[in-house]
Amino acid sequence: MSALVTGGAKGLGRAICERLAADGWVVAVNDLDEATATETCAAIQATGGQAVAVIGDATDEVAVADAVAQAEAIAPIGAAVLNATGPQPDGSIEATGWREVTDELDVFVKSPLLVCRALLDRFRSRGGGRIVHIDSEVVTKTPSHRAAYVTAKSAQAGLMRAWALEAAPHGITVNSVAPGFVPVERHAVVPAEAVEEYRRTVPSGRMGVPADVAAAVAFFCSDEASFVTGQRLLVDGGRHLT
């Protein structure tokens, strides 16, 4: 079976792809960046895994349908990890217009919706499937000046719960992994003092790493999670408790 991972070429997405490949999935690495996606696939193949680059915009219905068709041509899709991301701008109430909100909704709500709709009939006909959202701690540990991002991520969490209820009779599980701040390539510009300030708020005493998130995703995609649905797993070292 294959696992389609949107935004899979780098950051958390790459770690998820690597872990799923190690678990025996044929990984379809979806991304806009063909060079990086191809490199990620090569790295997976070099360690004995199976991966194919599936290039396309996860917010575009035609591109999503094409990505699903490409993945299906390799192996039937058994899992989808909805990890596509984009800019997450800061903005005060005065600086946040409807366009800023809809830009975030396109990435974090429209993209998951398009992927789910493209896979739903396939999953139903096969008697099951796995859908795993990657949302964020901001839904429960809300920061200031991030209203558009928080709104979109909150809507994504709502999608997960609604889909889980509707899909459960068909053997389809729908869950969400909600990471805290896990530094990846795009966070290279974040000052070290800001990272340290965040670390001090984590009860576990360390920053999360991409493998922490990938392990949670791997569980939700596994056979062991067949009776687990509608769950939102915070991977934040206990920060939500503070």
C-alpha positions as CSV (number, residue, x, y, z in Angstrom):
1,M,0.0,0.0,0.0
2,S,1.1,3.6,-0.6
3,A,0.9,6.6,1.7
4,L,0.3,10.0,0.1
5,V,2.0,12.8,2.1
6,T,1.3,16.4,1.1
7,G,4.1,18.8,1.7
8,G,6.4,15.8,2.0
9,A,9.7,17.0,0.6
10,K,11.2,18.8,3.6
11,G,10.7,19.6,7.3
12,L,8.2,17.6,9.2
13,G,6.9,16.1,5.9
14,R,10.2,14.6,5.0
15,A,10.6,13.0,8.5
16,I,7.1,11.6,8.1
17,C,7.9,10.2,4.7
18,E,11.1,8.6,5.9
19,R,9.3,7.0,8.9
20,L,6.4,5.6,6.8
21,A,8.9,4.2,4.3
22,A,10.8,2.5,7.1
23,D,7.5,1.0,8.2
24,G,7.0,-0.5,4.8
25,W,4.8,2.0,3.1
26,V,5.4,3.0,-0.5
27,V,5.5,6.8,0.0
28,A,4.1,9.3,-2.5
29,V,6.0,12.5,-1.7
30,N,3.8,15.4,-2.8
31,D,5.3,18.8,-3.0
32,L,5.6,21.9,-5.3
33,D,9.4,21.7,-5.2
34,E,10.3,18.9,-7.7
35,A,14.0,19.0,-6.9
36,T,13.6,18.7,-3.2
37,A,10.9,16.0,-3.5
38,T,13.2,14.0,-5.9
39,E,16.1,14.3,-3.4
40,T,13.9,13.1,-0.6
41,C,12.8,10.1,-2.6
42,A,16.4,9.3,-3.4
43,A,17.4,9.4,0.2
44,I,14.5,7.1,1.1
45,Q,15.5,4.7,-1.6
46,A,19.1,4.7,-0.5
47,T,18.0,3.2,2.8
48,G,15.9,0.5,1.2
49,G,12.5,2.3,1.2
50,Q,10.2,2.9,-1.7
51,A,9.2,6.5,-2.6
52,V,8.0,8.4,-5.6
53,A,7.8,12.1,-6.1
54,V,4.3,13.4,-6.9
55,I,4.6,17.0,-7.9
56,G,1.6,19.3,-7.6
57,D,-0.3,22.1,-5.8
58,A,-2.3,20.5,-2.9
59,T,-4.7,23.4,-3.0
60,D,-5.6,22.8,-6.7
61,E,-8.4,20.2,-7.4
62,V,-6.9,19.1,-10.8
63,A,-3.4,18.8,-9.3
64,V,-4.7,16.7,-6.4
65,A,-6.6,14.3,-8.7
66,D,-3.4,13.9,-10.7
67,A,-1.3,13.3,-7.6
68,V,-3.7,10.6,-6.4
69,A,-3.7,9.0,-9.8
70,Q,0.1,8.9,-9.9
71,A,0.3,7.4,-6.4
72,E,-2.4,4.8,-7.2
73,A,-0.4,3.8,-10.3
74,I,2.4,2.7,-8.0
75,A,0.4,1.1,-5.3
76,P,-3.2,1.5,-3.9
77,I,-3.3,4.4,-1.4
78,G,-4.0,3.2,2.1
79,A,-3.1,6.4,4.0
80,A,-3.1,10.2,3.4
81,V,-1.1,12.5,5.6
82,L,-2.3,16.1,5.2
83,N,0.8,18.1,5.9
84,A,0.9,20.8,3.2
85,T,1.7,24.1,4.7
86,G,2.5,27.7,3.7
87,P,3.3,31.1,5.1
88,Q,2.0,31.7,8.6
89,P,2.1,35.5,8.9
90,D,1.9,37.5,12.1
91,G,-0.7,40.2,12.1
92,S,-2.7,42.4,14.4
93,I,-6.5,42.6,14.2
94,E,-6.2,45.8,12.2
95,A,-3.8,44.1,9.8
96,T,-5.8,40.9,9.3
97,G,-8.3,41.2,6.4
98,W,-10.5,38.5,4.9
99,R,-7.9,37.7,2.3
100,E,-5.3,36.9,5.0
101,V,-7.8,34.5,6.5
102,T,-8.8,32.8,3.2
103,D,-5.2,32.4,2.2
104,E,-4.7,30.3,5.3
105,L,-7.9,28.4,4.8
106,D,-6.8,27.5,1.3
107,V,-3.8,25.7,2.7
108,F,-5.1,24.2,5.9
109,V,-8.8,23.5,5.0
110,K,-9.2,23.5,1.2
111,S,-6.2,21.2,0.6
112,P,-7.3,18.5,3.1
113,L,-10.8,18.7,1.8
114,L,-9.6,18.1,-1.8
115,V,-7.4,15.2,-0.8
116,C,-10.1,13.6,1.2
117,R,-12.7,13.9,-1.5
118,A,-10.3,12.4,-4.1
119,L,-9.6,9.4,-1.8
120,L,-13.0,8.8,-0.2
121,D,-14.5,6.4,-2.8
122,R,-11.3,4.5,-3.0
123,F,-11.2,4.0,0.8
124,R,-14.8,3.1,1.0
125,S,-14.5,0.5,-1.8
126,R,-11.4,-1.1,0.0
127,G,-13.2,-1.2,3.3
128,G,-10.9,1.3,5.1
129,G,-8.1,3.8,5.0
130,R,-6.1,6.2,7.2
131,I,-6.3,10.0,7.1
132,V,-4.0,11.9,9.4
133,H,-4.1,15.7,9.7
134,I,-1.1,17.7,10.8
135,D,-2.5,20.7,12.7
136,S,-0.8,22.7,15.4
137,E,-0.6,23.4,19.1
138,V,-2.0,26.9,18.4
139,V,-5.6,25.5,18.5
140,T,-5.2,24.9,22.2
141,K,-2.2,27.1,23.1
142,T,-3.2,30.2,21.2
143,P,-0.6,32.9,20.5
144,S,-1.3,36.6,20.0
145,H,-1.2,38.2,16.5
146,R,-1.7,35.0,14.6
147,A,-5.5,35.1,14.1
148,A,-5.6,34.0,10.5
149,Y,-3.4,31.0,11.2
150,V,-5.2,30.0,14.4
151,T,-8.5,30.3,12.6
152,A,-7.5,28.0,9.8
153,K,-5.9,25.4,12.1
154,S,-9.0,25.4,14.3
155,A,-11.1,24.8,11.3
156,Q,-8.8,21.9,10.3
157,A,-9.3,20.4,13.7
158,G,-13.0,20.6,13.2
159,L,-12.8,18.9,9.8
160,M,-11.0,16.0,11.5
161,R,-13.6,15.5,14.1
162,A,-16.5,15.7,11.6
163,W,-14.9,13.4,9.1
164,A,-14.0,10.9,11.8
165,L,-17.6,10.5,12.7
166,E,-18.9,10.2,9.2
167,A,-16.1,7.9,7.9
168,A,-16.0,5.5,10.8
169,P,-18.7,3.1,9.5
170,H,-16.6,2.6,6.4
171,G,-13.4,1.5,8.3
172,I,-11.8,4.9,7.7
173,T,-10.0,6.5,10.6
174,V,-9.4,10.2,10.8
175,N,-7.0,11.6,13.4
176,S,-4.8,14.6,13.9
177,V,-1.2,15.2,15.1
178,A,-0.7,18.6,16.6
179,P,3.0,19.5,17.1
180,G,4.4,22.3,19.2
181,F,7.2,24.4,17.8
182,V,9.5,21.9,16.1
183,P,12.4,23.7,14.4
184,V,13.0,22.6,10.8
185,E,14.7,24.2,7.8
186,R,12.2,27.1,7.4
187,H,12.9,28.2,11.0
188,A,16.6,28.8,10.4
189,V,15.8,32.6,10.6
190,V,14.3,32.3,14.0
191,P,16.8,33.8,16.5
192,A,18.4,31.3,18.9
193,E,17.2,33.3,21.9
194,A,13.6,32.9,20.7
195,V,14.0,29.2,20.4
196,E,15.5,29.1,23.9
197,E,12.7,31.2,25.3
198,Y,10.2,28.7,23.8
199,R,12.2,25.7,25.2
200,R,11.9,27.1,28.7
201,T,8.1,26.8,28.4
202,V,8.2,23.1,27.6
203,P,7.8,20.9,30.7
204,S,9.9,18.1,29.1
205,G,12.8,20.5,28.9
206,R,13.7,20.1,25.3
207,M,12.6,21.1,21.8
208,G,10.7,18.6,19.8
209,V,12.3,17.0,16.7
210,P,10.7,15.9,13.5
211,A,11.0,12.3,14.4
212,D,8.7,12.9,17.4
213,V,5.9,14.0,15.1
214,A,6.7,11.2,12.5
215,A,6.3,8.6,15.2
216,A,2.8,9.8,16.1
217,V,1.8,9.8,12.5
218,A,3.2,6.3,12.0
219,F,1.0,5.1,14.8
220,F,-2.2,6.6,13.4
221,C,-1.3,5.0,10.0
222,S,-0.7,1.6,11.5
223,D,-2.9,-1.5,11.9
224,E,-2.6,-1.0,15.7
225,A,-4.7,2.2,15.3
226,S,-7.6,0.6,13.5
227,F,-9.9,1.3,16.5
228,V,-8.6,4.9,17.1
229,T,-10.4,7.7,15.3
230,G,-11.4,11.3,16.0
231,Q,-8.3,11.8,18.2
232,R,-6.1,14.9,18.3
233,L,-2.6,14.0,19.7
234,L,-0.5,16.9,21.0
235,V,3.2,16.4,20.4
236,D,4.5,19.2,22.5
237,G,6.4,17.9,25.5
238,G,3.5,18.7,27.8
239,R,3.4,22.4,27.0
240,H,-0.4,22.4,26.7
241,L,-0.6,21.6,30.4
242,T,1.0,24.9,31.4
